[in-house]
Amino acid sequence: MPVVKHRDLSFTQNRELSWLKFNERVLAQATDPTMPLMERLRFVSIFTSNLDEFFMVRVGSLIDMDMLTPDKKDNKSGMTPKEQVSAICAAAAPLIQRRDDIYRALMGELDNAGVTEADYETLTSTQKVYLQDYYKENIRPLLSPQVIDRSHPFPHLKNKALYAAALLTLSGKPQGKKAGGKQDKPGKQDKPGKPDKQPPADKQPTVLGIVDVPPSLPRVIMLPGGGVRYIRTEVVIAAHLKKIFKIYDVVEQAVVSITRNADISLNEEHDDDENPDLLNHMRRLLKKRSRLAPVRLELEGKAPRLAKRLCEFLKLDAERVFSCACPLVLDHIDAIEKAPKALFNAPHAPVYPDYLIPDAPVWDQVVQRDVLLFYPYQSMQPFLDLLRQSTNDPSVVSIKITIYRMARNSAIAKALCAAAENGKEVTVLMELRARFDEQNNIDWAMEMEEAGCRIIYGPEKLKCHAKLCLITRRERGGLGYIAQIGTGNYNEKTSTLYTDFCMMTADPVITRDAASFFENMLIGNSAGEYEKLLVAPFAMKDRIIAMIDEQIARGSEGRIRVKANSVTDRELIDKLSEASCAGVKVDLIIRGICCLVPGVPGKTENITVTSLVGRFLEHGRVYAFGEGPEARVYLSSADFMTRNQDCRVEVGCPVRSPEIKAFLQDYLALLLSDNTRAWRQDAEGVYTRLHPGDAEPIDAQAWYLTHPVEFEKSVQPKRKLKDRMRRLLRR
């Protein structure tokens, strides 16, 4: 019999409920009066899309788990999968209600500011005529209404697609011609007799009618008249349901949306004859995802009988039905045209670091000293320049890189293609299993392979989430290397929206480890040994635990600071609790999920948990063990989550530059001092937003928007380096 390890649950909380608290903090940004109205509305949209993905992935996986291992208990809360789903639904309902209230209030404020979402009933006669013509010409020809009966089976409702649905009854005797072509005379009535017994309205036989909202239609229709006035397309379609189902009476109606399980089993066995490689296997799984079981039903408006009927078809429990006053999909916000600029944040353009020389080869500057880029305050351009210059440099022999997520119009992918076409050896470890980016990665993998890149897909059953690039150049003394290590993806778009770090170094130990990493990935060895890099899944957690032990040995002189997206790994949580009990001061800066509850006497009383939610998504991972020049500081792709530490290939890199190490420690200190955008978790697991009160307001993100990151400027390149740069530019 296996030994069951009983975990102490007194200082931990459920992962899913912790995530809902994070999304609640996101929603709270929409109530911030210091933020422009359209930006506040965007936070409502972010909250909604976050919740959509949460139900698709996390709730979907719990429902699957309940079927396979119903008695398996969460090691942070002791709940079974079914209990977790019930707790999630109970916690989500009041959040949705609050979202609806905030949306309604914002719509009122935007109306006063000249941006109005119109109701169909309140349209002017001119607007109604305009919409009627628009409907006839552009919408009605695309609609495919259907009633559900014996001849018309229940259709497949796509994940998060919008539908106008109605509960219908056959109307009374239709007006018009009788059989034989004779017209009823005006005022003529049937012969008097015993009246037919009509059942009560709620007992009348009904059928279900459904009309899809075609995705080819625009999300909003701009209306004539003053100001910015629009109406959502689904509202127009819903307003025409009586005409669409003309032989029926509408009993109840609503715009509805189904959320489906998106947690496809990426590691399921596949038939080698039908799917000879991972790329074809992923194509098959992506088709499967669109058919997975429903996990949630949403209705805009209240229609209880309609909801009940839909649940019967979808086989959904009532607890997973949510009636909303807010639109079910909020991507129409970006379609609102001509909103006044004052309703948005002032645009931010990432800057080229002033400690780098734009017209000098990046390679030569990195060889002189390590270079740190801090997104989104600084541009990704220096790294892009390094890639482009390497593409044209005849001395560069190879480029190796890991890819998890990339932009749809990726300059990085294009540079890699150009390098391969120029005869460089280009190796791309492409992760096809990056959830919801699978198709984009498949498309790029095919294009890069056609250009001559070598494409590999990483170890079997392990996602490669590492952010690592290695460039090799032939020089007089042999081969030279530059490694780039990142905390975020090679994605130009998100580099302007997420806070992340990109470090470029010619350090021989780190570049040697990077070369070993790619050698190991090419032969499928995920258990390789490295001198300085932390590499999951076989070594990173052990090395982290060893560094925590070093701080435990120092007792009250010990210091640990970790910035990450989430903390869920039970071993690391228990080790941090051990450090707290030894007197080590531990500060966790965790944007999202944190299953560790701080401040619990005798367990986590020396631990603080801070969450920063602001204009930019806090995404960078930084670990610091100790303080000052002797501290061990790492940049990493990994969170303190079980999936990162045990189920993925991840890379953490030591920061060896004294300048960069000092900067990162100051950065962590500034985040911990934030009293404007920061939230602090208490011993009950409750987050409270910090306020400056009488103290000086500190907003870390605003600070970096107005204070450039400063390092000593690069040494001016010598004449021969300038000449080489000119040759590169000419190519």
C-alpha positions in Angstrom: 0.0 0.0 0.0 1.4 3.4 -0.9 2.1 5.8 2.0 -0.3 8.7 2.0 1.5 11.9 3.0 -0.7 14.2 5.1 0.0 17.8 4.3 -0.4 20.7 6.7 -3.2 22.8 5.2 -3.1 25.5 7.8 -1.0 27.9 5.6 -2.1 27.0 2.1 -5.1 27.7 0.0 -6.7 26.2 -3.2 -5.1 27.2 -6.4 -8.3 27.9 -8.3 -9.8 30.1 -5.6 -6.5 32.0 -5.4 -6.7 32.6 -9.1 -10.2 34.0 -8.8 -8.9 36.4 -6.2 -6.3 37.5 -8.7 -9.0 38.1 -11.3 -10.9 40.1 -8.8 -7.8 42.4 -8.4 -7.9 42.8 -12.2 -11.5 43.8 -12.1 -10.8 46.3 -9.3 -8.7 48.3 -11.8 -11.9 49.1 -13.7 -13.1 51.2 -10.6 -9.9 53.3 -10.4 -11.0 56.9 -11.0 -7.4 57.9 -11.8 -7.5 55.8 -15.0 -9.1 56.9 -18.3 -12.6 55.5 -18.9 -11.7 53.3 -21.9 -8.8 51.8 -20.1 -11.1 51.0 -17.2 -13.4 49.3 -19.7 -10.5 47.3 -21.0 -9.9 45.9 -17.6 -13.5 44.7 -17.5 -12.7 43.0 -20.9 -9.5 41.5 -19.5 -11.4 40.2 -16.4 -14.0 38.6 -18.7 -11.5 36.9 -21.1 -9.4 35.7 -18.2 -12.5 34.1 -16.7 -13.4 32.5 -20.1 -10.0 30.9 -20.3 -10.1 29.8 -16.7 -13.3 27.9 -17.3 -12.0 26.4 -20.5 -8.8 25.2 -19.0 -8.9 24.9 -15.2 -12.6 24.0 -14.7 -12.4 21.8 -17.8 -9.5 19.8 -16.3 -11.2 19.5 -12.9 -14.3 18.1 -14.6 -12.1 15.6 -16.5 -10.3 14.7 -13.2 -13.7 14.2 -11.5 -14.5 11.5 -14.0 -11.1 9.8 -13.8 -10.0 10.3 -10.2 -13.0 11.6 -8.2 -11.5 11.0 -4.8 -8.1 12.7 -5.5 -7.7 15.6 -3.1 -5.9 18.9 -3.7 -2.8 19.0 -1.5 -3.3 22.7 -0.6 -7.0 22.6 0.4 -8.0 18.9 0.7 -10.9 19.4 -1.8 -11.9 16.8 -4.4 -12.3 17.9 -8.0 -16.1 18.1 -7.7 -15.8 20.2 -4.5 -13.4 22.5 -6.3 -15.8 23.0 -9.2 -18.7 23.8 -6.8 -16.5 26.2 -4.9 -15.4 27.9 -8.1 -18.9 28.4 -9.3 -20.0 29.8 -5.9 -17.1 32.2 -5.9 -17.5 33.3 -9.5 -21.2 34.3 -9.3 -20.7 37.4 -7.1 -17.6 38.4 -9.2 -19.8 38.3 -12.3 -22.5 40.3 -10.6 -19.8 42.9 -9.6 -18.5 42.9 -13.2 -22.0 43.7 -14.5 -22.5 46.5 -12.0 -19.1 48.1 -12.9 -19.8 47.7 -16.6 -23.2 49.4 -16.2 -21.6 52.3 -14.3 -18.8 52.7 -16.9 -21.4 52.8 -19.7 -23.1 55.7 -17.9 -19.9 57.6 -17.5 -18.9 56.9 -21.1 -22.3 58.1 -22.3 -21.7 61.4 -20.5 -18.3 61.5 -22.3 -19.9 61.1 -25.7 -19.5 57.4 -26.2 -22.8 55.6 -26.1 -23.8 51.9 -26.4 -27.4 52.2 -27.7 -30.4 50.1 -26.8 -32.6 49.0 -29.7 -35.7 50.4 -28.0 -34.3 53.9 -27.5 -33.1 54.4 -31.1 -34.2 57.5 -33.0 -36.4 57.0 -36.1 -33.4 57.9 -38.3 -31.3 55.3 -36.6 -34.0 52.7 -36.8 -34.4 53.2 -40.5 -30.6 53.0 -40.9 -30.4 49.8 -38.9 -33.3 48.2 -40.8 -31.6 48.8 -44.1 -28.3 47.6 -42.6 -29.9 44.4 -41.3 -31.6 43.6 -44.6 -28.5 44.2 -46.7 -25.7 42.9 -44.5 -27.0 40.7 -41.7 -30.2 38.8 -42.7 -28.6 37.1 -45.8 -25.9 35.6 -43.5 -28.2 34.2 -40.8 -29.1 30.5 -40.5 -31.9 30.2 -38.0 -32.9 26.8 -36.8 -35.6 25.3 -34.5 -34.8 22.2 -32.6 -37.2 19.3 -33.2 -37.2 15.8 -34.5 -36.2 16.9 -38.0 -33.7 19.5 -36.8 -31.3 18.1 -34.2 -29.5 20.3 -31.7 -26.6 21.9 -33.5 -23.0 22.0 -32.3 -22.5 25.4 -30.6 -18.9 26.6 -30.9 -16.8 27.6 -28.0 -17.5 31.2 -26.9 -19.4 31.9 -30.1 -22.5 34.1 -29.7 -26.0 32.9 -30.4 -29.4 34.5 -30.2 -31.6 31.8 -28.7 -35.4 31.8 -27.9 -38.0 29.5 -26.4 -40.9 29.4 -28.9 -44.5 28.3 -29.1 -46.6 28.0 -32.2 -48.6 31.2 -32.6 -52.4 31.3 -33.0 -54.2 30.8 -36.3 -52.1 32.7 -38.9 -53.7 35.6 -40.6 -54.0 35.7 -44.4 -55.4 33.3 -46.9 -57.4 30.3 -45.9 -57.2 27.0 -47.7 -58.7 27.4 -51.1 -57.4 30.9 -51.4 -60.3 32.8 -49.7 -59.6 35.7 -47.4 -61.2 36.1 -44.0 -63.6 39.0 -44.0 -62.7 41.8 -41.6 -64.5 41.3 -38.3 -65.7 37.8 -39.1 -65.4 35.5 -36.1 -65.7 31.7 -35.6 -69.0 30.3 -34.7 -69.8 30.6 -31.0 -69.1 27.4 -29.1 -67.2 26.0 -26.2 -63.8 27.8 -26.1 -60.6 25.8 -26.4 -58.8 25.2 -23.2 -55.4 26.9 -23.3 -52.7 25.6 -20.9 -50.9 28.2 -18.8 -48.0 29.9 -20.5 -45.4 28.0 -18.6 -47.1 24.7 -19.6 -47.5 25.3 -23.3 -45.3 23.1 -25.5 -42.2 24.9 -26.7 -39.4 24.5 -29.1 -35.9 25.9 -29.0 -34.8 28.4 -31.7 -31.2 29.3 -32.3 -29.5 31.9 -34.6 -25.8 32.1 -34.7 -24.1 35.5 -34.8 -21.9 35.2 -37.9 -18.2 35.9 -36.9 -17.7 37.5 -40.3 -19.9 40.4 -39.2 -18.4 43.5 -37.4 -18.8 43.4 -33.6 -20.4 46.8 -33.6 -22.5 48.9 -35.9 -21.7 52.6 -35.7 -24.9 54.7 -35.8 -25.6 58.0 -37.5 -25.9 61.1 -35.4 -23.7 63.1 -33.1 -21.0 61.7 -30.8 -19.8 58.1 -30.9 -22.9 55.9 -30.8 -22.9 52.2 -31.6 -24.9 49.1 -31.1 -23.7 45.5 -30.9 -24.5 43.2 -33.8 -25.9 40.5 -31.5 -28.4 43.0 -30.1 -29.6 43.8 -33.6 -30.1 40.1 -34.4 -31.9 39.4 -31.0 -34.2 42.3 -31.8 -35.3 40.6 -35.0 -36.0 37.1 -33.4 -39.8 37.6 -33.7 -39.5 38.2 -37.4 -36.9 35.5 -37.9 -39.2 32.8 -36.2 -42.3 34.3 -37.7 -44.7 31.4 -37.3 -43.9 31.3 -33.5 -44.4 33.4 -30.5 -41.3 34.2 -28.4 -41.7 33.0 -24.8 -38.2 33.9 -23.6 -35.0 35.0 -25.4 -31.4 35.8 -24.7 -28.0 36.1 -26.3 -26.1 32.9 -25.2 -22.6 31.5 -25.3 -21.2 28.1 -24.5 -17.8 27.7 -22.9 -16.2 24.3 -23.8 -13.4 22.4 -22.2 -10.1 23.3 -23.9 -7.9 21.1 -21.8 -6.9 18.7 -24.6 -4.6 15.9 -23.6 -1.5 16.9 -25.4 0.4 13.8 -24.3 -2.1 11.2 -25.3 -0.7 8.4 -27.4 -1.0 8.7 -31.1 -1.0 6.3 -34.0 2.5 6.5 -35.6 1.1 5.4 -39.0 -1.6 8.2 -39.1 0.4 10.8 -37.2 4.1 10.3 -37.8 5.2 13.4 -36.0 4.1 15.9 -33.4 3.1 18.5 -35.9 0.4 16.3 -37.4 -0.6 15.0 -34.0 -1.2 18.6 -32.8 -3.3 19.3 -35.9 -5.6 16.4 -35.0 -5.8 17.5 -31.4 -6.7 21.1 -32.3 -9.7 19.8 -34.3 -10.7 17.7 -31.3 -10.6 20.7 -29.0 -13.5 22.4 -30.8 -15.7 19.4 -30.1 -15.0 19.0 -26.4 -17.7 19.0 -23.7 -19.4 22.2 -22.5 -18.4 23.4 -19.1 -20.4 26.6 -18.8 -23.5 28.4 -20.2 -23.8 32.1 -20.2 -26.9 34.2 -20.9 -27.1 37.9 -21.4 -30.4 38.6 -19.6 -32.7 36.4 -17.5 -34.4 33.6 -19.2 -34.8 30.7 -16.7 -36.9 28.4 -18.9 -34.6 28.9 -21.9 -31.6 28.2 -19.7 -33.1 25.0 -18.4 -33.9 23.8 -21.9 -30.3 24.5 -23.0 -28.9 22.7 -20.0 -30.9 19.6 -21.0 -29.4 19.5 -24.4 -25.9 20.4 -23.1 -26.0 18.1 -20.1 -24.9 21.0 -17.8 -25.5 21.3 -14.0 -27.4 24.4 -12.9 -24.4 25.7 -10.9 -22.5 26.2 -14.2 -25.2 28.6 -15.7 -24.5 32.3 -15.3 -27.0 35.1 -16.2 -25.2 38.3 -17.0 -26.2 41.9 -17.6 -22.9 42.6 -19.4 -22.1 41.5 -22.9 -20.8 37.9 -23.0 -17.9 38.8 -25.2 -16.2 42.2 -24.8 -13.8 42.2 -27.7 -16.1 44.8 -29.3 -14.4 47.5 -27.2 -11.5 47.6 -29.6 -13.9 48.1 -32.5 -15.3 51.3 -31.1 -14.0 54.0 -33.5 -13.3 57.6 -32.9 -13.5 57.6 -29.1 -11.8 60.8 -27.8 -8.1 60.3 -27.1 -8.6 61.6 -23.6 -10.4 58.4 -22.7 -7.2 56.3 -23.3 -3.8 56.2 -21.7 -1.2 58.4 -23.4 0.6 56.1 -25.9 3.9 54.6 -24.6 6.8 53.9 -27.0 9.5 51.7 -25.5 12.9 53.4 -25.8 16.2 52.3 -27.1 18.5 52.0 -24.1 20.8 55.0 -23.9 23.7 52.8 -22.6 23.8 51.1 -26.0 25.0 52.6 -29.3 22.3 52.1 -32.0 24.6 52.3 -35.0 27.3 49.9 -33.5 27.2 46.1 -33.8 25.3 44.7 -30.8 27.7 41.7 -30.7 30.7 43.9 -29.9 28.8 45.8 -27.2 27.7 42.5 -25.5 31.2 41.2 -25.6 32.3 44.3 -23.6 29.7 43.7 -20.9 26.4 42.0 -20.2 23.4 43.9 -21.5 19.9 43.9 -19.8 16.8 45.0 -21.6 13.7 45.8 -19.4 10.4 45.5 -21.3 8.1 47.4 -21.9 10.0 50.5 -20.8 12.9 49.6 -23.2 12.6 48.3 -26.7 13.3 44.8 -27.9 15.1 46.4 -30.8 18.7 45.7 -29.6 17.9 42.0 -29.5 16.3 42.2 -33.0 19.4 44.1 -34.2 21.6 41.3 -32.8 19.6 38.8 -34.8 19.5 40.8 -38.0 23.2 41.7 -37.8 24.0 38.0 -37.2 21.9 37.1 -40.2 24.2 39.2 -42.5 27.5 38.6 -40.6 29.6 36.1 -42.6 31.4 35.1 -39.5 28.3 33.9 -37.7 27.9 30.2 -38.2 24.8 29.3 -36.2 21.7 30.5 -34.3 19.8 28.3 -31.9 16.7 29.4 -30.1 13.6 28.2 -28.2 10.2 29.4 -29.2 7.1 29.2 -27.0 4.9 32.1 -28.2 5.5 34.5 -31.1 3.8 37.4 -32.8 1.7 36.6 -35.8 3.9 38.9 -37.9 7.1 38.0 -36.1 10.2 39.9 -37.0 12.2 37.3 -35.1 10.8 34.4 -37.2 11.6 36.4 -40.4 15.2 37.0 -39.2 15.6 33.3 -38.5 14.3 32.5 -42.0 16.7 35.0 -43.5 19.6 33.6 -41.6 18.9 30.1 -42.8 18.6 31.3 -46.4 22.0 33.0 -45.9 23.5 29.7 -45.1 23.6 29.9 -41.3 22.8 26.8 -39.3 19.5 27.7 -37.6 18.0 25.4 -35.0 14.6 26.3 -33.6 13.1 24.3 -30.7 9.5 25.1 -31.4 6.9 24.4 -28.7 3.8 23.4 -30.6 1.8 22.9 -27.3 1.6 26.5 -26.2 -2.1 26.6 -25.3 -4.2 28.7 -27.8 -1.1 29.5 -29.8 -0.7 26.1 -31.3 -1.9 27.0 -34.8 0.3 30.1 -35.0 3.3 28.0 -34.0 2.5 25.3 -36.5 2.3 27.8 -39.2 5.6 29.4 -38.3 7.3 26.0 -37.9 6.3 25.1 -41.5 7.5 28.4 -42.9 10.8 28.3 -41.1 11.4 24.7 -42.1 10.8 25.7 -45.7 13.4 28.5 -45.3 16.0 25.9 -44.2 15.7 26.1 -40.4 16.1 22.8 -38.5 12.9 22.5 -36.4 12.7 20.3 -33.4 9.9 19.9 -30.9 11.5 19.2 -27.6 11.4 16.2 -25.3 8.5 13.9 -25.4 5.7 14.8 -22.9 7.5 18.0 -21.7 6.6 21.5 -22.8 9.7 23.6 -23.5 8.9 26.9 -21.8 12.6 28.1 -21.7 13.6 31.4 -23.3 17.1 30.9 -24.6 19.0 31.9 -27.7 22.7 31.1 -28.6 24.6 32.7 -31.4 28.0 31.3 -32.5 30.5 33.3 -34.4 33.9 32.3 -35.9 36.6 34.6 -34.6 40.4 34.7 -34.7 40.9 32.8 -31.5 38.3 30.2 -32.2 34.5 30.3 -31.7 32.8 33.1 -29.9 29.3 32.9 -28.3 26.6 35.2 -27.1 23.6 33.8 -25.1 20.3 35.6 -24.6 18.2 34.6 -21.6 14.7 35.9 -21.2 11.8 35.8 -18.7 9.2 36.3 -21.4 8.4 35.2 -24.9 10.0 36.2 -28.2 7.0 38.2 -29.0 7.3 41.8 -30.2 3.7 42.6 -29.3 3.7 41.4 -25.7 7.1 43.0 -25.1 5.2 46.3 -25.2 2.5 45.1 -22.8 4.3 42.8 -20.3 7.1 43.6 -17.9 10.0 41.2 -18.7 13.7 41.0 -18.8 16.1 40.1 -21.6 19.8 39.6 -20.8 22.5 39.2 -23.4 25.9 37.9 -22.3 29.2 36.5 -23.6 30.0 35.0 -20.3 31.9 31.8 -21.2 30.4 29.6 -18.4 26.8 30.6 -19.3 27.3 30.3 -23.1 29.0 26.9 -22.5 25.9 25.8 -20.5 23.6 27.2 -23.3 25.5 25.1 -25.9 25.1 22.0 -23.7 21.4 22.8 -23.4 20.8 22.7 -27.1 22.9 19.6 -27.5 20.8 17.9 -24.9 17.5 19.0 -26.5 18.6 17.7 -29.9 19.1 14.2 -28.5 16.1 14.4 -26.3 18.0 14.5 -23.0 16.1 16.6 -20.5 18.3 15.5 -17.6 21.6 17.1 -18.7 24.1 18.6 -16.2 24.9 22.3 -16.2 27.5 24.4 -14.3 25.5 27.6 -13.7 22.1 27.4 -15.5 19.1 26.2 -13.5 17.3 23.8 -15.8 14.0 22.1 -15.1 12.6 19.5 -14.7 15.5 17.6 -13.2 17.7 20.2 -11.5 16.0 23.6 -11.0 13.9 22.8 -8.0 16.7 21.0 -6.2 19.0 24.0 -6.8 16.4 26.4 -5.6 15.8 24.3 -2.4 19.6 24.2 -1.8 19.7 28.0 -2.0 16.8 28.3 0.4 18.7 26.0 2.7 21.7 28.4 2.5 19.5 31.2 3.8 17.9 28.9 6.5 21.4 28.3 7.8 21.8 32.1 8.2 18.7 32.3 10.4 17.4 35.8 10.9 20.2 37.1 8.7 18.7 35.2 5.8 16.8 37.0 3.0 14.8 35.6 0.1 12.9 37.6 -2.5 11.0 36.0 -5.4 9.1 37.7 -8.1 7.0 35.3 -10.2 3.5 34.9 -11.7 2.4 32.1 -9.4 3.3 29.9 -6.4 1.6 26.5 -6.3 4.4 23.9 -5.8 3.9 22.1 -2.5 7.6 21.3 -2.0 8.7 24.9 -2.5 5.8 26.2 -0.3 6.9 23.9 2.5 10.5 24.8 2.1 9.6 28.6 2.3 7.6 27.9 5.4 10.7 26.2 6.9 12.7 29.3 6.0 10.1 31.5 7.8 10.3 29.3 10.9 14.1 29.7 10.9 13.7 33.5 10.9 14.5 34.1 7.3 12.7 37.2 5.9 10.8 36.1 2.7 9.1 38.5 0.4 7.1 37.0 -2.5 6.0 39.3 -5.3 3.4 37.2 -7.0 1.0 38.7 -9.5 -1.5 35.8 -9.8 -2.0 32.5 -7.9 -0.3 32.2 -4.5 -1.3 29.0 -2.6 1.0 30.0 0.3 -0.8 32.0 2.9 1.6 34.5 4.6 1.6 35.7 8.2 0.3 32.4 9.8 2.0 32.2 13.3 4.5 29.5 13.6 4.3 28.7 9.9 4.7 31.7 7.6 4.9 34.6 9.9 8.1 36.0 8.3 6.7 35.8 4.8 4.9 38.6 2.9 2.9 38.2 -0.3 2.5 41.2 -2.6 0.6 41.4 -5.9 1.1 44.2 -8.3 -1.6 44.9 -10.9 -1.2 47.9 -13.1 -1.2 49.2 -16.7 1.4 46.5 -17.7 1.1 42.8 -16.9 3.8 41.9 -14.4 5.5 38.9 -16.1 9.2 38.8 -15.3 10.6 36.1 -12.9 13.5 37.2 -10.6 14.9 35.1 -7.7 17.2 36.7 -5.1 18.8 34.7 -2.3 20.7 36.9 0.1 21.4 40.6 -0.1 23.9 43.0 -1.6 26.9 42.0 -3.8 27.0 38.5 -2.4 23.4 37.7 -3.3 22.5 35.0 -5.7 20.2 36.6 -8.3 18.6 34.7 -11.2 16.4 35.6 -14.2 14.1 32.7 -15.1 11.4 31.5 -17.3 9.8 29.5 -14.5 7.3 30.2 -11.8 7.2 28.4 -8.5 4.5 26.0 -9.9 4.6 22.3 -10.1 4.0 22.4 -13.9 7.1 24.6 -14.4 9.4 22.7 -12.0 8.3 19.1 -12.8 6.6 19.1 -16.2 8.4 21.6 -18.4 11.8 22.5 -19.7 12.7 25.8 -18.1 15.9 27.8 -17.7 17.1 30.1 -15.0 20.3 32.1 -15.4 22.5 33.6 -12.7 23.2 37.3 -13.0 26.9 37.8 -12.8 27.2 41.4 -13.7 27.5 43.5 -10.5 25.7 46.4 -12.2 22.7 44.3 -13.3 22.6 42.4 -10.0 22.4 45.7 -8.1 19.7 47.0 -10.5 17.5 43.9 -10.0 17.8 44.1 -6.3 16.8 47.8 -6.4 13.9 46.8 -8.7 12.6 44.2 -6.2 12.8 46.8 -3.4 10.9 49.3 -5.4 8.1 46.8 -6.1 7.9 46.0 -2.4 7.6 49.8 -1.7 4.8 50.3 -4.2 1.8 51.7 -2.3 -0.4 52.7 -5.2 -0.8 49.5 -7.4 0.2 46.9 -4.9 -2.0 44.5 -2.9 -1.0 42.7 0.2 -2.3 39.3 1.3 -3.1 38.7 5.0 -3.1 35.5 7.1 -6.7 34.8 6.1 -5.8 34.8 2.4 -7.5 38.2 1.8 -5.9 40.8 -0.4 -6.1 44.5 0.5 -5.0 47.3 -1.9 -2.3 49.5 -0.4 -2.8 53.2 -0.2 -0.1 55.8 0.4 -2.1 57.7 3.0 0.2 60.5 4.2 3.3 58.9 2.7 4.7 59.7 -0.7 2.8 57.8 -3.4 5.0 55.1 -5.1 3.9 53.6 -8.3 6.6 51.3 -9.6 5.4 51.1 -13.2 4.9 54.9 -13.4 8.4 55.3 -12.0 10.0 53.3 -14.8 7.9 55.2 -17.4 9.5 58.5 -16.3 12.9 57.3 -15.1 15.1 55.6 -17.7 17.0 52.5 -16.7 20.6 53.7 -16.3 23.9 51.8 -16.6 27.3 53.0 -17.6 27.4 53.7 -21.3 29.1 51.3 -23.6 32.6 51.9 -24.6 32.8 53.6 -28.0 33.7 50.9 -30.6 37.1 51.1 -32.1 37.6 52.1 -35.7 37.8 48.5 -37.0 34.5 47.7 -35.3 32.9 50.7 -36.9 34.1 49.5 -40.2 32.7 46.0 -39.6 29.4 47.6 -38.7 29.3 49.6 -41.9 30.0 46.3 -43.9 27.1 44.6 -42.1 24.7 47.5 -42.8 25.7 47.5 -46.5 24.7 43.8 -46.7 
